[in-house]
Amino acid sequence: MMAGMVSGIGDRIRLRRQALGLTQKELAELVGASESAVLAWEKGRYFPARRQGRVEAVLGISLAGEENGTPLPPIDPRERELWDLLTSEDAPPDDRLTPAEAWNVIEHKRRVKRRTA
């Protein structure tokens, strides 16, 4: 299910980029990402969480969840597990994070992981 949702976003990114006459390299430069990152977004491998606002602004589309405007969960199984723990309705209200706050935690963990790798 998750892959289909993200793939749909990838298709929207690709179709809108093409409609604007942009190459993957040009989009990457405009949003401050690598060309391989744009390819991964379009293939549905990754959600452009850190660049979401820039991608939305450049392409003029929303990458948020369709029903309520919240960011979509990550597709990586380990990140999804963390997301579920952070945003679970079963979590005590004081410990529950919004989807946007959960993405901030996941992005922080990604940065720490890259520094230690």
Secondary structure, DSSP 4 states (H G I P E B T S, - for coil): -HHHHHHHHHHHHHHHHHHTT--HHHHHHHHT--HHHHHHHHTTS----TTHHHHHHHHT---S-TTTSPPPPPSSHHHHHHHHHHH-TTS-TTT---HHHHHHHHHHHHHHHHHH-
